[in-house]
Amino acid sequence: MARIPRGAPEGIRGHAGAVPAARAGQGWRERIERAAGLRRGGDLAGAIRVLRSATRLAPGEHGPWIEYGNALAASGKHGAAEAAFGRALRLRPADPAPWYNRANLRRAAGRLRGAIADYGSALGCDPGLAGAWMGRGLARAAAGDRAGAIDDLAQAARRAPAAWEPWHHRAGIRAAEGDIAGAERDWREALRRKPRCPAVLLARGKARLAVSRWAGAESDFRAALAAEGAPAEALLGLARALAPQRDYRGARRALDRAGRIPAVRAEARRLATFLARALRLRGRRSRRNA
Protein backbone atom coordinates (compact mmCIF):
# COMPACT_ATOMS: atom_id res chain seq x y z
CA MET A 1 0.00 0.00 0.00
CA ALA A 2 1.29 3.44 -0.86
CA ARG A 3 2.24 5.43 2.21
CA ILE A 4 0.50 8.75 2.89
CA PRO A 5 1.88 11.31 5.37
CA ARG A 6 -0.47 11.44 8.33
CA GLY A 7 -0.10 15.16 8.90
CA ALA A 8 -0.01 16.13 5.25
CA PRO A 9 -1.65 19.48 4.60
CA GLU A 10 -4.27 19.96 1.95
CA GLY A 11 -3.26 19.93 -1.72
CA ILE A 12 -2.24 17.28 -4.15
CA ARG A 13 0.78 15.36 -2.97
CA GLY A 14 2.68 12.44 -4.40
CA HIS A 15 2.53 9.23 -2.43
CA ALA A 16 5.83 7.50 -2.94
CA GLY A 17 5.62 3.95 -2.61
CA ALA A 18 5.73 0.85 -0.60
CA VAL A 19 3.97 -0.62 -3.63
CA PRO A 20 4.57 -4.38 -4.04
CA ALA A 21 6.79 -5.25 -7.00
CA ALA A 22 5.39 -7.20 -9.89
CA ARG A 23 7.05 -10.44 -10.82
CA ALA A 24 7.73 -9.11 -14.28
CA GLY A 25 8.38 -5.62 -15.60
CA GLN A 26 9.95 -4.31 -12.42
CA GLY A 27 11.60 -1.52 -14.40
CA TRP A 28 8.60 0.70 -13.60
CA ARG A 29 10.12 1.38 -10.17
CA GLU A 30 13.26 2.79 -11.74
CA ARG A 31 11.13 4.92 -14.03
CA ILE A 32 9.23 6.37 -11.07
CA GLU A 33 12.54 7.25 -9.43
CA ARG A 34 13.76 8.83 -12.67
CA ALA A 35 10.54 10.84 -12.97
CA ALA A 36 10.94 12.07 -9.39
CA GLY A 37 14.40 13.36 -10.28
CA LEU A 38 13.02 15.13 -13.34
CA ARG A 39 10.33 16.81 -11.24
CA ARG A 40 12.89 17.97 -8.71
CA GLY A 41 14.82 19.48 -11.60
CA GLY A 42 11.75 21.29 -12.89
CA ASP A 43 11.13 19.08 -15.93
CA LEU A 44 7.49 18.20 -15.29
CA ALA A 45 6.78 17.39 -18.95
CA GLY A 46 9.68 14.95 -19.00
CA ALA A 47 8.44 13.33 -15.78
CA ILE A 48 4.99 12.85 -17.31
CA ARG A 49 6.51 11.11 -20.35
CA VAL A 50 8.55 8.77 -18.15
CA LEU A 51 5.55 7.97 -15.93
CA ARG A 52 3.37 7.31 -18.95
CA SER A 53 5.94 4.76 -20.09
CA ALA A 54 5.88 3.22 -16.59
CA THR A 55 2.11 2.68 -16.82
CA ARG A 56 2.58 0.99 -20.20
CA LEU A 57 5.37 -1.18 -18.85
CA ALA A 58 3.31 -2.36 -15.87
CA PRO A 59 -0.37 -1.61 -16.60
CA GLY A 60 -1.51 -3.93 -13.81
CA GLU A 61 0.42 -2.09 -11.08
CA HIS A 62 -1.43 0.73 -9.35
CA GLY A 63 1.71 2.60 -8.15
CA PRO A 64 2.68 4.04 -11.56
CA TRP A 65 -0.90 5.21 -12.13
CA ILE A 66 -0.88 7.13 -8.84
CA GLU A 67 2.40 8.86 -9.65
CA TYR A 68 1.25 9.54 -13.21
CA GLY A 69 -1.94 11.10 -11.84
CA ASN A 70 0.05 13.27 -9.43
CA ALA A 71 2.25 14.58 -12.23
CA LEU A 72 -0.72 15.25 -14.51
CA ALA A 73 -2.50 17.12 -11.72
CA ALA A 74 0.58 19.25 -11.08
CA SER A 75 0.59 20.19 -14.77
CA GLY A 76 -3.06 21.24 -14.67
CA LYS A 77 -4.35 18.27 -16.69
CA HIS A 78 -7.07 17.47 -14.19
CA GLY A 79 -9.24 15.32 -16.41
CA ALA A 80 -6.35 13.04 -17.33
CA ALA A 81 -5.21 12.97 -13.70
CA GLU A 82 -8.65 11.88 -12.53
CA ALA A 83 -8.65 9.12 -15.13
CA ALA A 84 -5.25 7.92 -13.89
CA PHE A 85 -6.44 7.86 -10.28
CA GLY A 86 -9.56 5.98 -11.42
CA ARG A 87 -7.36 3.34 -13.04
CA ALA A 88 -5.37 2.99 -9.80
CA LEU A 89 -8.63 2.58 -7.86
CA ARG A 90 -9.81 -0.21 -10.12
CA LEU A 91 -6.51 -2.01 -9.56
CA ARG A 92 -6.32 -1.46 -5.78
CA PRO A 93 -9.59 -0.11 -4.29
CA ALA A 94 -8.40 -0.77 -0.73
CA ASP A 95 -5.50 1.69 -1.03
CA PRO A 96 -6.40 5.13 0.37
CA ALA A 97 -3.82 7.00 -1.76
CA PRO A 98 -5.80 7.27 -5.03
CA TRP A 99 -9.02 8.08 -3.16
CA TYR A 100 -7.21 10.84 -1.27
CA ASN A 101 -5.48 12.26 -4.33
CA ARG A 102 -8.67 12.27 -6.39
CA ALA A 103 -10.51 13.93 -3.51
CA ASN A 104 -7.91 16.71 -3.41
CA LEU A 105 -8.24 17.13 -7.16
CA ARG A 106 -12.02 17.37 -6.98
CA ARG A 107 -11.95 19.79 -4.05
CA ALA A 108 -9.55 22.07 -5.92
CA ALA A 109 -11.97 22.05 -8.88
CA GLY A 110 -14.94 22.91 -6.65
CA ARG A 111 -16.57 19.48 -7.05
CA LEU A 112 -17.28 19.29 -3.36
CA ARG A 113 -19.79 16.44 -3.25
CA GLY A 114 -17.43 14.11 -5.10
CA ALA A 115 -14.49 15.26 -2.98
CA ILE A 116 -16.36 14.58 0.27
CA ALA A 117 -17.31 11.10 -0.95
CA ASP A 118 -13.72 10.31 -1.97
CA TYR A 119 -12.31 11.51 1.35
CA GLY A 120 -14.84 9.24 3.06
CA SER A 121 -13.63 6.29 0.97
CA ALA A 122 -10.01 7.08 1.86
CA LEU A 123 -10.95 7.14 5.54
CA GLY A 124 -12.77 3.84 5.13
CA CYS A 125 -9.44 2.38 3.97
CA ASP A 126 -7.40 4.14 6.69
CA PRO A 127 -9.29 5.95 9.49
CA GLY A 128 -6.01 7.32 10.81
CA LEU A 129 -5.32 9.43 7.72
CA ALA A 130 -5.15 12.98 9.10
CA GLY A 131 -4.88 14.60 5.67
CA ALA A 132 -8.20 13.06 4.59
CA TRP A 133 -9.96 14.27 7.75
CA MET A 134 -8.64 17.76 7.12
CA GLY A 135 -9.43 17.71 3.40
CA ARG A 136 -12.98 16.57 4.07
CA GLY A 137 -13.34 19.26 6.73
CA LEU A 138 -12.28 21.94 4.25
CA ALA A 139 -14.63 20.55 1.59
CA ARG A 140 -17.52 20.52 4.07
CA ALA A 141 -16.76 24.09 5.11
CA ALA A 142 -16.80 25.19 1.45
CA ALA A 143 -20.12 23.36 1.00
CA GLY A 144 -21.64 25.22 3.98
CA ASP A 145 -21.53 22.34 6.48
CA ARG A 146 -19.56 24.17 9.16
CA ALA A 147 -20.52 21.82 12.01
CA GLY A 148 -19.31 18.82 10.02
CA ALA A 149 -16.16 20.71 9.06
CA ILE A 150 -15.32 21.50 12.69
CA ASP A 151 -15.82 17.84 13.66
CA ASP A 152 -13.57 16.61 10.84
CA LEU A 153 -10.84 19.14 11.65
CA ALA A 154 -10.96 18.06 15.29
CA GLN A 155 -10.37 14.47 14.11
CA ALA A 156 -7.44 15.64 12.01
CA ALA A 157 -5.94 17.45 15.00
CA ARG A 158 -6.24 14.33 17.16
CA ARG A 159 -4.55 12.15 14.55
CA ALA A 160 -1.77 14.64 13.78
CA PRO A 161 -1.08 16.28 17.14
CA ALA A 162 1.97 18.19 15.87
CA ALA A 163 0.17 19.70 12.86
CA TRP A 164 -0.86 23.35 13.04
CA GLU A 165 -3.12 23.40 9.98
CA PRO A 166 -6.26 21.76 11.46
CA TRP A 167 -6.30 24.29 14.31
CA HIS A 168 -5.77 27.18 11.91
CA HIS A 169 -8.57 26.13 9.55
CA ARG A 170 -10.96 25.42 12.40
CA ALA A 171 -10.25 28.86 13.85
CA GLY A 172 -11.16 30.44 10.53
CA ILE A 173 -14.50 28.63 10.50
CA ARG A 174 -15.25 29.66 14.08
CA ALA A 175 -14.38 33.29 13.29
CA ALA A 176 -16.72 33.25 10.27
CA GLU A 177 -19.49 32.06 12.60
CA GLY A 178 -18.79 34.89 15.04
CA ASP A 179 -17.22 32.63 17.68
CA ILE A 180 -14.18 34.86 18.19
CA ALA A 181 -13.31 33.37 21.59
CA GLY A 182 -13.25 29.85 20.12
CA ALA A 183 -11.25 31.07 17.14
CA GLU A 184 -8.70 32.72 19.43
CA ARG A 185 -8.25 29.43 21.33
CA ASP A 186 -7.68 27.50 18.11
CA TRP A 187 -5.23 30.07 16.75
CA ARG A 188 -3.27 29.88 20.01
CA GLU A 189 -3.01 26.12 19.53
CA ALA A 190 -1.85 26.61 15.93
CA LEU A 191 0.82 29.10 17.03
CA ARG A 192 1.95 26.77 19.82
CA ARG A 193 2.71 24.20 17.13
CA LYS A 194 4.18 26.68 14.64
CA PRO A 195 5.26 29.89 16.37
CA ARG A 196 5.29 33.11 14.33
CA CYS A 197 3.46 31.44 11.42
CA PRO A 198 2.59 34.34 9.06
CA ALA A 199 -0.61 32.71 7.77
CA VAL A 200 -1.99 32.27 11.29
CA LEU A 201 -0.95 35.73 12.43
CA LEU A 202 -2.46 37.35 9.35
CA ALA A 203 -5.77 35.51 9.76
CA ARG A 204 -6.01 36.29 13.47
CA GLY A 205 -5.13 39.92 12.82
CA LYS A 206 -7.96 40.22 10.29
CA ALA A 207 -10.41 38.63 12.70
CA ARG A 208 -9.37 41.06 15.42
CA LEU A 209 -9.81 43.99 13.04
CA ALA A 210 -13.36 42.82 12.35
CA VAL A 211 -14.26 43.14 16.06
CA SER A 212 -12.29 46.40 16.59
CA ARG A 213 -9.50 44.87 18.66
CA TRP A 214 -7.02 47.34 17.23
CA ALA A 215 -4.06 46.74 19.55
CA GLY A 216 -4.26 42.95 19.21
CA ALA A 217 -4.54 43.24 15.44
CA GLU A 218 -1.54 45.58 15.35
CA SER A 219 0.50 43.08 17.35
CA ASP A 220 -0.41 40.25 14.96
CA PHE A 221 0.41 42.21 11.82
CA ARG A 222 3.75 43.39 13.22
CA ALA A 223 4.62 39.81 14.17
CA ALA A 224 3.64 38.59 10.70
CA LEU A 225 5.85 41.24 9.09
CA ALA A 226 8.78 40.20 11.27
CA ALA A 227 8.44 36.53 10.29
CA GLU A 228 10.11 34.82 7.37
CA GLY A 229 7.90 34.94 4.29
CA ALA A 230 5.99 37.94 5.60
CA PRO A 231 2.79 38.54 3.60
CA ALA A 232 2.54 41.97 1.97
CA GLU A 233 -1.11 42.02 3.00
CA ALA A 234 0.04 42.44 6.61
CA LEU A 235 1.12 46.01 5.77
CA LEU A 236 -2.44 46.85 4.79
CA GLY A 237 -3.73 45.27 7.98
CA LEU A 238 -1.21 47.20 10.04
CA ALA A 239 -2.36 50.49 8.51
CA ARG A 240 -5.99 49.58 9.25
CA ALA A 241 -5.11 48.79 12.86
CA LEU A 242 -3.04 51.94 13.45
CA ALA A 243 -5.46 54.50 12.02
CA PRO A 244 -8.23 53.93 14.62
CA GLN A 245 -5.56 54.27 17.33
CA ARG A 246 -4.71 57.70 15.82
CA ASP A 247 -1.22 56.63 14.81
CA TYR A 248 -1.67 58.26 11.43
CA ARG A 249 2.04 58.60 10.76
CA GLY A 250 2.55 54.88 11.33
CA ALA A 251 -0.43 54.07 9.11
CA ARG A 252 0.98 56.25 6.30
CA ARG A 253 4.40 54.59 6.61
CA ALA A 254 2.80 51.15 6.32
CA LEU A 255 0.83 52.23 3.25
CA ASP A 256 3.91 53.78 1.67
CA ARG A 257 5.74 50.46 2.03
CA ALA A 258 2.74 48.55 0.67
CA GLY A 259 2.55 50.92 -2.30
CA ARG A 260 5.94 49.69 -3.46
CA ILE A 261 4.70 46.08 -3.67
CA PRO A 262 2.84 45.32 -6.94
CA ALA A 263 0.51 42.70 -5.41
CA VAL A 264 -1.04 45.18 -2.97
CA ARG A 265 -0.24 48.52 -4.63
CA ALA A 266 -3.77 49.31 -5.80
CA GLU A 267 -5.33 48.60 -2.39
CA ALA A 268 -2.59 50.58 -0.63
CA ARG A 269 -3.29 53.61 -2.81
CA ARG A 270 -7.02 53.31 -2.19
CA LEU A 271 -6.49 53.19 1.58
CA ALA A 272 -3.99 56.07 1.46
CA THR A 273 -6.55 58.22 -0.39
CA PHE A 274 -9.25 57.30 2.14
CA LEU A 275 -6.91 58.10 5.06
CA ALA A 276 -5.95 61.48 3.57
CA ARG A 277 -9.61 62.43 3.11
CA ALA A 278 -10.45 61.37 6.65
CA LEU A 279 -7.60 63.47 8.04
CA ARG A 280 -8.66 66.51 6.01
CA LEU A 281 -12.23 66.15 7.27
CA ARG A 282 -10.98 65.79 10.82
CA GLY A 283 -8.88 68.96 10.43
CA ARG A 284 -11.88 70.95 9.17
CA ARG A 285 -14.01 69.84 12.10
CA SER A 286 -11.26 70.77 14.53
CA ARG A 287 -10.98 74.27 13.03
CA ARG A 288 -14.73 74.80 13.24
CA ASN A 289 -14.76 73.77 16.90
CA ALA A 290 -11.76 75.96 17.78
Secondary structure, DSSP 8 states (H G I E B T S, - for coil): -----TT--SS-----------SS-THHHHHHHHHHHHHHTT-HHHHHHHHHHHHHH-TT-HHHHHHHHHHHHHTT-HHHHHHHHHHHHHH-TT-HHHHHHHHHHHHHTT-HHHHHHHHHHHHHH-TT-HHHHHHHHHHHHHTT-HHHHHHHHHHHHHH-TT-SHHHHHHHHHHHHTT-HHHHHHHHHHHHHHSTT-HHHHHHHHHHHHHTT-HHHHHHHHHHHHHSTT--THHHHHHHHHHGGGT-HHHHHHHHHHHHTSGGGHHHHHHHHHHHHHHHHHHHHHHHHH-
